Every structure is written in structure tokens, then in C-alpha cells.
Amino acid sequence: MKRALFLLATVSGLGLATPAAAQTVAITGGTVALGDGSAPIEGGTVVFRDGRVVAAGLGVAVPAGATIVDARGKWVVPGFVAGFTSLGLADADGVEESNDTGARTSPFNAAIDVTPAINPAEVKLANERLGGVTRALIAPDASGSIFAGQGAVIDLADDNDAVTRPRAFQFVELGERGGRAAGGSRPAAYAMLRDAFTQAQDYRRNPAAFGGREKDSLLKRGDADALLKVLDGAMPLVVHVERASDIRTVLGLTREYPKLKLVLTGVSEGWMVAREIAAARVPVIAAALADLPADFEALAATESNAGRMRAAGVQVALASTGASGGDHNLKQFAGNLVAITRVPGHTGLAWGEALAAITSGPAAALGMDGEIGSLRAGRRADVVVWDGDPLELSSAPTAVWIDGRAQPMQSRQRALRDRYLVPTEGALPKAYERR
Amino acid sequence: MWIGKRASACRWLAVGVGALALAACDAGGDRPKSASSKVPPKLFSRDPFPSTYRVYPGVPTLVRNVTVIDGEGGRIEGGAVLFADGKVVAIGQTLEAPAGATVIDGAGKFVTPGIIDIHSHLGDYPSPGVQANSDGNEATGPITADVWAEHSVWPQDPGFGRALANGGVTTLQILPGSANLMGGRSVVLKNVYARTMQAMKFPGAPYGLKMACGENPKRVYGGKGRQPSTRMGNVAVDRATWAKAASYRRKWDKYEKDGGDPPDRDIGMDTLRGVLAGEILVQNHCYRADEMAIVLDMAKEFGYKVTAFHHAVEAYKIADLLKANGTCAAVWADWYGFKMESYDGIGENLAILERAGACGMIHSDDQNGIQRLNQEVAKVLASGHHAGIDVPEQVAWKWLSLGPATALGIADKTGSLKPGKMADVVLWNGNPFSVYTRPEKVWVDGALLYDANDPGRRPVSDFELGQPGSGDVK
């Protein structure tokens, strides 16, 4: 009931006559940025119907009968795609009881699948949605093994069905963390990786003979099954590495396992091996503003990393890693990479590239840019209207659609804000203020 | 009588600055014992690791045709700032350049006071963050008032240079971590690389006492099977310790006044005595509104003041209470939801404090966040604006410099562009509340220590020298 009321309020605020489910919407007059790397277009139109983008750009005709949203003076952009994050997996990371991101003492590793844990009602989803985030790549944490398990792609819509693509990728640690998880060294991590792949192939050849049920088996049947998809290239293998030499080693894995569909994340020293990454056609989801030698594996970290990789032809997206205030701070990361284009010696991203790095970029890394991440025709209609430049700190979304459905512009944070805009108590305690 | 006067003068000097003055006081205490039953007191040094910071050479500099935000709520469009001999000389609409001054045209740019981060662990938790460098939490007992953060500071932390070049940070307080109820003394540093910690130490800045309430102490010590393991345990151990400190203070005050047999020295109690005497400022890690209220009452019970609550995620719920107690809240812009006591974080926290007339300021507690505190404030302005609270940019700058300077007890020296104050100045290449803006030049005490256009004015710490990426932009 409450949700329905919010929806109505939102919709009427936009001047829409009826709630938007399967209908045609045309957003007109705004500055439109497609999220595909191109520059924003002033006075553009975005049309979507039945949850999919029909057309976006200049000179787009408004279909007869479309609900028209006037976006003059505003910006219209795709929703941000956050990755890799734990949205929906942990109400509060530090509250162990609520946290499903890692499974330190589980006998399983690659088999772990975050899908059943995703909670669409977790309050962070609505909080982050109001910051313009509409999709997220959800990754488990590795702890007991180099294999963290299988991540999912979700939407942040106000409904009960969050999962866009379950088992969208396998996540593996192969830098310092991988070494620790494998028993203390990088060589141990590679031994574990190769052994796991070998066992998976054994399992394929003869599933009946494969053990994997013994207490001390390193790989369970489910793990082997999950890794076969990786070996076949049916599931991307997202590898977290930072150091230049680690990146090279990972790129070399395709000599042994030619079908691997690699995605690199972290990659603080990626700029040092940018041409090799580009030649291997491996996409990266990079830590945007990592500029400190935070570990020995990131000695050469610089904010110019993403820009230099892009300049070398690498397909670059930004990770929300380090977005301490929430995944919506991805836009701040992207904006900063535009800012450094004005600082001598730095290499940043053009505005359109920066937006792409937090929209179509992460989607493309998983082969999903045909589905989400931009306002190109056919994509799911994840559309956000902003009251200004979406990368600028002063801007905020004024309307959000996910799969073409208008979203309530309410969240628990907003309710708290409204309750305490005036901190003093009135005639009754604050607990009686139901806003 | 003579002794009493001498003692108080020495205390003042010790808190004030000089090693020389202290040496003189100590020498005074070394006089031969008199025959009377009352032996005159021998005073110990309040400043055994004195600042050796020196002001680096600068040239008289006039930045003109620039938007000036003075840090005290003032703003001049198309204005000018003049500094010389390490001090701000004047700000105004138009200023004359003295002979030989460097004149900078600031068209389209902004000048502000240097940013002050009241909550940093740079040096104590430096990069690289390896175990061998982890020196921020003496997590071996709930009360470690005896430790001093300055004894952990690694002056070569690469983070200092990033905070300077990307963040325009000119002063920062290094705190011990929050594993302990009383985690020890803080130190205030000028953000200038040096070979020794003492050479970074902000001259004359009072010490702080880091306290913590909430989840961290109870988790760390509860996990070791000892008190405190609950919030009530936190307060119990605090109160027991303050009661001891009150007794220690009485003994030492009496000794310093009357002489006689010196009481046993306790390094931790020295710090608590300094707090009770108002010489050391309490910087209290505390998230929840209800806990802050309890701490304020505990402070009244024992006669000390909480200068600032840090990480005060729920400060917005008790803005009136903080205002009534004259206690500040140092907060993040939008960190929330990472632990139970941060669950109620909202982006409007600082804006609500400001509207309620309470003292608020931004802080980082983070080696990355410290590089973008101006942007953190920009996010607060946006959240406030969308909630109907419009804080002018020039007022918001107080959250970045004068507010922290005040809560560090150094507002008479830095924190705003006021004639006579340290010339800690940042020239930004645009509006510093825009994501597209970066520091162009940063001066500390009038010395140009970062210049985006001059690779020679970009510090490279010892650790980074000769490593991959050494000397690169960062």
C-alpha cells in the first residue's frame, strides 16, 4: 500500500497520468547522454516502450500516445552499473549475522552462487537507487579459497525480483589475496587454480568416477561443475589482480586454457601493461582513484591508470571498490577522471568515456552491454533524469525508471532525513513521526 | 609562593612551545634541596618531543582577480590575497603587489585556506598497509592513554603527499585508533615532508586524547574475554579510569604547588590530568546519538570537556544537545551502513547541524578520502540543498578549515585567510566544490609546496623513490 502511494506520488510529480508499466514514455528536451562513450546531446529525446529503449538522441520522433516527460533543463542518462559490490548481500558489512558476502569455512568455493542470498528489500538498494544506480554486479568475497564463487547481475528496482542474470561470472583472487587464500603464496594460488581446472576436466570426462564428496577433497562436484563453464568460456572469469607482473601472468593463462573469457578487476598497475591487455582484448573494471602504494602489489598506482589504459585501447570500466559512501559515488570517481584531463601530466577520460565507464563499460565487461548500460535501442530502459550534469557533485536524480518502470523516489535514508530535519522533539516523541 | 608562580609559568610555557623554556624549567627544578621538610617540586617536561618544524622559504605572493573564500564565512568575487614572510598580509577586493612579489592572475579560479583534516591516521597506518607498518592501534588493553600517536608516525608515508597535491590539505591531526576506550594522545602535523616526526609537528598545537565509545572497544576486548564486552562495560571502564585520574591529578597538583615527595609518575595519567586541566582536548570516536549523550554526561561527572565527537554519524539526531554542550561533530559526508552503528547515516548530517547552529566539520579517517574533502563537503551541500537547507559555499568552507582548526586549538594560527595567520593557502583551478576542480598550487606557511604545473614541486617520499611509478603524477 505504502509503495503504491509512493509510486503515485512520483508519477504525478512527473506529470504522468497513470503508473508506468507496459506503456510508451518519451522524455523530451533534456541533455541526453547515451552512456556508450559518446558526448552528450542537448535537446534530445529518449523513448522507451514495454521496458526497452526504443530510440534516444536528436530528432527522435515522439510516438503517438506516448506519455511525455518534459526534461528541459535536465539531463537524461542511463542508470549507473555498479561493480563489484555487495548490494543485496549484506545489510551492514560489519554485522556478521547479516553478511552473506564470504564463506570462510565452507567446503565449497567455485560452486558458491550468490543468487539465493540477494535480498531486493535491503535498504541500501533504495538508498543507492536515489543516487542513480540501477544495476549492480554482485560478487562474493574469497576467503577460504582463491575461488570466491559465482556473482550475479541485479537491478535495484522496487520489486521482489532483483536478479537480472544469475551466475553471471566466476570471481577469483590471484594477487596477494589469492596467495593468502591458497596457503600463503602466489605459486600456491596458481597450483590451486591448475589443480581445480584439471579436476574439473576429470569430472567432465567421467562424472561418475569423480569423488568430490570426501571430507578432504579440495574440489566438490558443484565446484567442478561451475569451473567447467569457465573453462568453456561460457562464464566470464573475473580475476582480481593489481600488480603489472600478475596481470601478465593472468593474460598468459589463455595459452593453457584458450577459451577462458577473462575480465580483470583492480589492476592498479594496469597502465604499465596496457598494450598487452589491449592486445589480449581483455576488459578491465579498474579501481578508479587508487593512487597510493596501498600494497606492494600497487606500488605504481596512479589516478591516470584508467585514462592511460583507455588511451592504449583497453576497454575500461570503473569499479565501485573504495566508494565508501555508497555505490552512487561511482559518479564522483568518473567526474574526477574528467577533472584530471586538466592537470598537466595526468591522463583522464573524456566526459562521454567517463560516463560509459560506469554504465555500459561494466556491462560490456560481462558481455551484457547489449542488454543494459546504455540508452541505445533495445536496451532495458534503465533511465535516470538528473537536475544537472550527472557526474557533478551538486546534481541529483529527479526520476528513475528501471526496466521502464518508474521508481519511488523514497528510501530509508530519506525517511530518516525527513524525521530529523528538525532534531528537537514535538508534542510526541520522534517515533510517532511516520514520515 | 615563588615556587607556585614558577610552576604555573612553566606549565604555560610547556603547553605554549619552547624546548628552551622547558629546559629552563627543568634546570629550576634541579636546584639543591633545601633543608626544610618541603622539597621544592621538580617539574617534568610537558613537551619532551618538541616541534622542530621550520617554515620553508617563500616569496611575497599576490593572487588577484580570483574568488576568495576566507574560511570564516566571507567571500570576495574578483578579489585578492596577499601573503608574505609565511603570513597572510591582507585579503580584499584589490591589493597592491609589493616590490618583488610574485603576482598570480586567478581568473576563473578560487583561493581558500588550506584544508585541515581533524581525523587522519597517515603515518600510523601508512601505505603500504603491511603488517610491519600497522602502528595505529595499541590494542593490548582498553585504556592505553599512555601511548602517543606521534611515536608511530612514519614521516615517509606516501599518503601525506597525496593529501597535499590532490586534497590541498595543509594540516592534519593524527590519532591513535579506536580499538581502545582511551587510545592515547594525538599529534597535529603540518603537511610537510620531513626526516623526523618532530619536524612535521605543528608548533604550539595542543595534544588531543583519542577516546572511543561503541562497537570497537567492546568488540576488541570482548573478543579477548575481558572487560569491556558491552557498551555498559565501556562506560564502566571509562569511569573507573577517570576516577583514578582525578586522584592522580590531586596528588600532582598538590606536589607542584607545595613540593615534598613526588608522587609516582604514570605516563597515561599525565595525559588524563592534562585533559582534566583543559590542556589536552578530547577527540571522541562515537557514532550513535544516545551514546554521545551518555559521554557528555560522563564528561560533566568528571569535569572534562568533549571537544569533538568524531564519526558522529547520528549527530543530526541531537544537534540541539551538541549545541547546548558546545561540542563539535566531525563527520563524513555520506558513509553509512558498513557497521551497525553507522546504519542510520544520512548525507544531510552536516547540513542539519549547521541549520541547528551546532558546530560541525568534515573529516576523512581515510588515506583516499583525505584527498577529496572539498568534494565531500560539496556532496553535503547538494544533499542539504535537495532537503531545503541551502548552506552558502563560503559558510561551508568552515567545515574544511576554521572548524577543524578551532577543534584542534589552533584557530589563532591557521584555518582562515586572516591577516597575521599562517599562509596555508590553496589555489584551485575552478570552484573547489565542483568535481572537475583540482588544486593548482598549495602553500604551507607561504612556501609553495605543490604546483600542478611544476613537476619539481611534487613531493616523492623516500619509500616511493626508485620504485615503479616513482615521480609520476598520482
Contacts between the chains, C-beta under 8 A, distances in Angstrom:
chain1	res1	chain2	res2	distance
A	91	B	337	7.6
A	91	B	343	8.0
A	92	B	337	5.4
A	92	B	338	6.4
A	92	B	339	5.7
A	92	B	340	5.7
A	92	B	342	7.3
A	92	B	343	5.7
A	93	B	337	7.7
A	93	B	338	5.1
A	93	B	339	7.1
A	94	B	215	7.6
A	94	B	338	5.6
A	94	B	339	3.2
A	94	B	340	6.8
A	94	B	342	7.9
A	95	B	339	6.6
A	95	B	340	5.1
A	123	B	337	7.8
A	124	B	337	5.7
A	127	B	336	7.6
A	127	B	337	7.6
A	244	B	468	7.3
A	269	B	468	7.1
A	269	B	469	7.8
A	272	B	468	6.9
A	272	B	469	7.9
A	289	B	368	6.5
A	289	B	371	7.7
A	290	B	368	7.8
A	291	B	162	6.0
A	291	B	166	7.3
A	291	B	368	7.9
A	291	B	371	7.5
A	291	B	474	4.4
A	292	B	127	4.4
A	292	B	158	5.8
A	292	B	159	6.0
A	292	B	162	6.1
A	292	B	367	5.9
A	292	B	368	7.2
A	292	B	474	7.6
A	293	B	127	5.0
A	293	B	128	5.3
A	293	B	158	5.7
A	293	B	463	7.1
A	293	B	464	6.5
A	293	B	467	7.2
A	293	B	469	7.9
A	294	B	127	5.2
A	294	B	128	6.3
A	294	B	129	5.6
A	294	B	367	7.7
A	295	B	128	5.3
A	295	B	129	6.4
A	295	B	130	7.2
A	296	B	128	5.5
A	296	B	130	7.1
A	298	B	128	8.0
A	299	B	128	7.8
A	299	B	464	7.6
A	299	B	467	4.9
A	299	B	468	4.9
A	299	B	469	6.0
A	300	B	467	7.5
A	300	B	468	4.0
A	300	B	469	3.0
A	300	B	472	7.1
A	301	B	469	7.1
A	301	B	474	7.4
A	302	B	469	6.3
A	302	B	472	5.5
A	302	B	473	6.1
A	302	B	474	5.0
A	303	B	166	7.7
A	303	B	473	7.5
A	303	B	474	6.6
A	304	B	472	7.6
A	304	B	473	5.9
A	322	B	368	6.1
A	324	B	332	7.6
A	324	B	335	5.2
A	324	B	338	7.5
A	324	B	366	6.7
A	324	B	368	8.0
A	324	B	369	6.7
A	325	B	332	6.8
A	325	B	333	6.2
A	325	B	334	3.5
A	325	B	335	5.1
A	325	B	336	7.2
A	325	B	347	7.8
A	325	B	379	7.5
A	326	B	334	6.3
A	326	B	336	6.9
A	326	B	337	7.5
A	329	B	334	7.5
A	332	B	372	7.6
A	332	B	375	6.3
A	332	B	379	7.6
A	332	B	435	6.0
A	335	B	435	3.3
A	335	B	436	6.5
A	336	B	372	7.5
A	336	B	375	7.9
A	336	B	435	6.2
A	338	B	435	7.5
A	338	B	436	6.0
A	339	B	435	6.2
A	339	B	436	4.6
A	339	B	437	6.5
A	339	B	438	5.5
A	340	B	438	6.9
A	340	B	473	8.0
A	342	B	429	6.3
A	342	B	436	7.4
A	342	B	438	7.0
A	343	B	429	7.9
A	343	B	438	5.3
A	343	B	452	5.3
A	343	B	473	7.1
A	344	B	452	6.0
A	344	B	453	5.6
A	344	B	473	8.0
A	345	B	455	6.7
A	345	B	472	7.8
A	345	B	473	4.1
A	346	B	473	4.9
A	391	B	435	6.1
A	392	B	434	6.5
A	392	B	435	5.6
A	392	B	436	7.6
A	393	B	375	5.8
A	393	B	378	3.9
A	393	B	379	5.4
A	393	B	381	7.9
A	393	B	382	5.8
A	393	B	433	6.7
A	393	B	434	7.0
A	393	B	435	5.0
A	394	B	378	6.6
A	394	B	381	6.9
A	394	B	382	4.7
A	394	B	385	7.3
A	394	B	433	7.2
A	394	B	434	7.8
A	395	B	382	7.1
A	396	B	382	6.2
A	396	B	386	5.2
A	413	B	336	7.2
A	413	B	345	7.7
A	413	B	346	4.9
A	413	B	347	7.2
A	416	B	344	5.8
A	416	B	346	5.3
A	417	B	346	5.0
A	417	B	347	7.9
A	417	B	348	5.1
A	417	B	352	7.9
A	417	B	387	5.8
A	420	B	316	5.2
A	420	B	317	5.4
A	420	B	346	7.9
A	420	B	352	6.4
A	421	B	348	7.8
A	421	B	352	6.6
A	421	B	387	6.4
A	421	B	388	7.6
A	421	B	389	7.8
A	423	B	316	6.4
A	423	B	317	6.0
A	423	B	318	6.4
A	423	B	319	4.5
A	423	B	320	5.5
A	423	B	352	6.6
A	423	B	356	5.9
A	424	B	320	5.2
A	430	B	317	8.0
